[in-house]
Amino acid sequence: MKPVSAVLFDRDGTLVEDVPYNGDPDRVRLLPGAAAAVALARSHGLATGVVSNQSGIGRGLLTADDVRRVNERADALLGGLDTWEFCPHTPDAGCDCRKPRPGLVLAAAARLGVAPAECLVVGDIAADVLAARAAGARGVLVPNAATAPAEAERFAGQSAPDVLTAVRAALAGAAGARSSAGAAAVLGRTRPCGRDLAARGRAGPSPSDAACPGRRRSP
């Protein structure tokens, strides 16, 4: 298992209170532990981002600029993340970016310059975990009152009680992976035919903005 290089969070219900189709920055309220989780990830050198479905744009209930203003407010309260990606499409649009499809996760990974396999996706519904799986990333469910009981049961083995615990667990796993890799390297040097491992893979160029107009790097 590769170490985690980036943590990608769902927005509504994970980092901020879920206000349906919110286009008002003044209504942004952080959930407990959200700012601490982002700060902890960044203090350990992990890239951070948000991947969020925002179908209110496709439904005509708010604009992409509304979503960007809300994201900017959340970004300020959270201390600044490295990228914010959102899908503006409705569920029946058939796009590749709406979770549980992998597009948002792949776009965020490309923006951050990390391999999808090195990303942890943290969210409050099954679509977040499934999007991670589809992209080749790891997913963690942080259930809340709005999480369907069947989803919480389905991903009980991939869950955490809160976002801060999810990040702490990822960091602990990363430390273990580095320790194992170091031990393997030492063993490898004792072999007469040992070879250096290839450098870790990096994601290729990010998809065209035309594919998902919600893609945006935070300030």
Protein Blocks (a to p, Z undefined) as FASTA:
>chain_A
ZZdfbdcddfehplmccdehiabfklpccdehklmmmmmmmmnopacddddddfklmnop
acfklmmmmmmmmmmmnopaabdcddfbdfklopakbccbfklmmmmmmmnopafklpcc
ddfbfklmmmmmmnopacdddddfklcfklmmmmmmmccfbfklmmmmmmmmmmmmmmmm
mmmmmmmmmpmkbccddddddddddddfklomkbccdZZ
